[in-house]
């Protein structure tokens, strides 16, 4: 089996954006920002309008975060761009986010940059690649095709910048390892519930990454993995976009310089539950 170029979603521009629901409503007691935080057990719960639609408007903060002038693709100074959208599922909520006949569209100001049908297996995530575009000051996400006044559960939402990695080394299994476990939760000494879980682990490796990606990977290492922040991993974004997992790096990332053009990289990824 061949693999696509893997993708790492690491800079969620929705997280620090000013976000509002412009069509539909937020269910009482829910918080829209819960979808942007890496906490799958706290989803945002929205209510569609009578036409079965929900629109969310974002005003991302593209200002320099003091990360320096890294070389980031087409934007050499700041490089913040929206090149992927991920609707993340959750095992903590049976409703998840899934519907088979709806559509998703995304606008940068008034320019449509994504328009597609949505489908993912139940409680699986979905990744949408966004083509290069003129960066907008306001982004509008439209979810359509629900029943009138339906409830929409959005456990996780990523809208931001990704690392497009080279092909993985031969020998990587695109169906990652899974660890099983049982977690008992208590309340005042009484058993509350027992949660049997299945956790994804993956160990992707690259023997040689060329210098055009060095600065981006160094930034990802310094501002995400060294702070123990979660990020998104998708080994086959073109052919299996629903196999997209929220993960953390286990331990430090070693990215040594071996020659003037290439550096090896190994990751040990553990799913966030």
C-alpha positions in Angstrom: 0.0 0.0 0.0 1.3 3.4 -0.9 0.7 6.5 1.3 -0.3 10.0 0.6 1.8 12.8 1.8 1.0 12.9 5.6 -0.4 16.1 7.1 0.1 17.6 10.6 -2.5 20.2 11.6 -0.8 22.2 14.3 -1.8 25.9 14.2 -5.5 26.2 14.8 -6.4 29.8 13.8 -10.0 29.2 15.0 -8.8 28.8 18.6 -7.9 32.5 19.1 -10.4 33.9 16.7 -13.5 35.9 17.6 -16.2 33.4 16.6 -19.9 33.9 16.5 -22.9 31.9 15.3 -24.6 34.0 12.6 -27.2 31.5 11.5 -28.7 29.1 14.0 -28.1 29.3 17.8 -25.9 28.0 20.5 -27.6 25.6 22.9 -28.1 27.1 26.3 -25.2 26.1 28.6 -22.9 25.3 25.6 -19.9 27.3 24.5 -18.8 27.7 20.9 -15.2 27.9 22.0 -15.3 24.4 23.4 -15.0 23.1 19.8 -11.7 24.9 19.3 -10.1 23.6 22.4 -8.4 20.2 22.4 -11.0 18.7 24.8 -13.0 16.0 23.0 -15.3 15.5 26.0 -16.6 19.1 25.8 -18.3 19.6 22.5 -20.0 22.7 21.2 -23.8 22.1 20.8 -25.6 24.1 18.2 -29.1 24.4 16.9 -30.0 24.7 13.2 -32.4 27.3 11.9 -35.7 26.3 10.2 -33.8 25.7 7.0 -31.4 23.2 8.6 -28.3 25.4 8.5 -25.7 26.6 10.9 -23.2 29.4 10.0 -20.1 30.2 12.1 -18.1 33.4 11.5 -14.4 33.6 12.5 -12.1 36.6 12.7 -8.7 35.0 13.0 -5.8 36.7 14.7 -3.0 36.7 12.1 -0.6 38.9 14.1 2.9 37.7 14.8 2.9 35.7 18.0 6.6 36.4 18.5 7.6 33.2 16.8 10.2 34.9 14.6 10.3 35.2 10.8 10.3 31.5 9.9 10.0 30.5 6.2 6.4 29.4 5.9 5.5 28.4 2.4 3.9 31.2 0.4 4.0 33.7 3.3 7.6 34.3 4.2 7.1 36.7 7.1 4.2 35.3 9.1 3.0 32.4 7.1 -0.3 32.0 8.9 -2.9 30.7 6.5 -6.0 28.5 6.4 -5.1 25.5 4.3 -7.2 22.8 6.0 -10.5 22.3 7.9 -10.9 19.4 10.3 -14.3 18.5 11.8 -13.2 16.3 14.8 -15.4 13.5 16.1 -15.5 12.3 19.7 -15.9 9.0 21.5 -17.3 10.8 24.5 -20.6 11.8 22.8 -22.8 9.3 20.9 -24.1 12.1 18.8 -20.6 12.9 17.5 -20.6 14.8 14.3 -21.9 12.8 11.3 -24.5 13.2 8.6 -24.6 11.7 5.2 -26.4 14.2 3.0 -25.2 17.6 4.2 -22.7 20.0 2.7 -19.9 22.1 4.1 -18.7 25.4 2.6 -16.1 27.9 3.7 -15.7 31.5 2.7 -12.7 33.8 3.0 -14.5 37.2 3.2 -16.8 36.7 0.2 -14.7 34.2 -1.8 -15.8 30.6 -1.5 -12.7 28.4 -0.8 -14.4 25.1 0.0 -17.7 23.5 -1.1 -18.1 19.8 -0.6 -20.5 17.1 0.5 -19.7 15.7 4.0 -19.4 12.1 4.8 -17.4 10.2 7.4 -18.1 7.0 9.2 -19.9 7.5 12.5 -17.8 9.1 15.2 -14.8 9.5 12.8 -13.2 12.9 12.0 -13.1 14.5 8.5 -10.3 16.5 6.9 -10.9 19.0 4.1 -7.9 20.4 2.2 -8.3 24.1 1.2 -6.6 25.4 -1.9 -4.3 28.4 -1.7 -6.3 31.7 -1.6 -6.0 35.3 -0.7 -6.1 35.4 3.1 -9.4 36.8 4.4 -10.0 38.9 7.4 -13.3 37.0 8.1 -14.0 33.3 7.5 -17.5 31.9 7.4 -18.2 28.2 7.8 -21.6 27.0 6.6 -23.0 23.6 7.5 -26.2 22.8 5.6 -28.5 19.9 4.9 -29.6 19.1 8.4 -33.3 18.6 9.3 -35.0 21.8 10.4 -34.0 23.0 13.9 -31.7 19.9 14.3 -29.1 19.7 17.0 -25.5 19.8 15.7 -22.7 18.5 18.0 -19.3 19.7 17.1 -16.7 18.1 19.4 -13.6 19.6 17.8 -13.0 22.1 15.0 -9.6 22.9 13.4 -9.3 25.7 10.8 -5.7 26.7 10.2 -2.2 25.8 9.1 -0.7 22.4 8.5 2.6 20.8 7.8 2.6 18.8 4.5 5.1 16.2 5.2 7.1 14.1 2.7 6.2 10.5 1.9 6.8 8.2 4.9 9.5 5.6 5.0 8.7 2.2 3.8 7.6 0.0 6.6 5.1 2.4 8.1 1.7 0.8 8.7 -1.0 3.2 7.8 -3.3 1.4 10.3 -1.6 2.4 13.5 -1.2 0.4 16.7 -4.0 0.4 19.2 -3.7 0.1 22.9 -6.7 -1.1 25.0 -7.5 0.0 28.5 -10.1 0.4 31.1 -10.6 3.5 33.2 -12.8 3.5 36.3 -14.1 6.9 37.4 -15.5 7.5 40.9 -17.7 10.1 42.6 -17.5 10.3 46.4 -16.2 6.8 46.6 -18.9 5.3 44.4 -18.2 3.9 41.0 -19.5 6.3 38.4 -18.8 4.5 35.2 -16.2 2.2 33.6 -14.8 3.4 30.3 -13.3 0.8 28.0 -11.2 2.6 25.4 -9.1 2.0 22.3 -6.3 4.4 21.8 -4.4 5.0 18.6 -0.6 5.1 18.6 1.6 5.8 15.6 5.4 6.0 15.0 6.0 7.7 11.6 9.6 8.2 10.5 11.4 10.0 7.8 15.1 9.4 7.0 15.7 12.6 5.2 13.7 15.9 5.3 15.0 18.6 3.0 15.8 22.1 4.2 12.6 23.8 2.9 10.7 22.2 5.8 13.3 22.7 8.6 12.1 26.0 9.9 8.4 25.0 10.0 9.2 21.7 11.8 11.4 23.6 14.3 8.5 26.0 15.0 6.1 23.0 15.4 8.5 21.4 17.8 9.1 24.5 19.9 5.6 25.9 20.1 3.5 22.6 20.1 5.3 19.4 21.1 7.6 21.0 23.7 4.6 22.6 25.3 2.8 19.2 25.3 0.0 20.7 23.1 -2.1 18.3 21.0 -2.2 18.5 17.2 -3.8 16.6 14.3 -2.3 13.7 12.4 -3.5 12.3 9.1 -1.3 9.7 7.4 -3.3 9.5 4.2 -5.2 12.8 3.8 -6.1 12.2 0.1 -7.5 8.7 0.2 -8.6 8.3 3.9 -9.3 11.7 5.1 -11.5 10.4 7.9 -8.5 8.7 9.6 -7.6 11.9 11.3 -6.6 11.8 14.9 -6.0 14.3 17.7 -2.6 13.3 19.1 0.3 14.3 21.4 3.9 13.6 20.9 5.4 11.2 23.5 8.8 12.6 24.6 11.1 15.0 22.8 11.4 15.3 19.0 14.9 14.7 17.8 15.6 16.4 14.5 19.4 16.3 14.1 21.4 17.8 11.2 23.1 14.9 9.4 24.2 16.7 6.2 23.7 20.1 4.6 20.4 19.2 3.0 18.6 16.5 5.0 17.6 15.8 8.6 15.9 12.6 10.0 12.7 12.8 12.0 10.9 10.3 14.1 7.6 10.9 16.0 5.8 8.8 18.6 2.1 9.9 18.5 -0.5 9.0 21.1 -4.2 9.8 20.6 -5.9 12.3 22.9 -9.0 10.8 24.4 
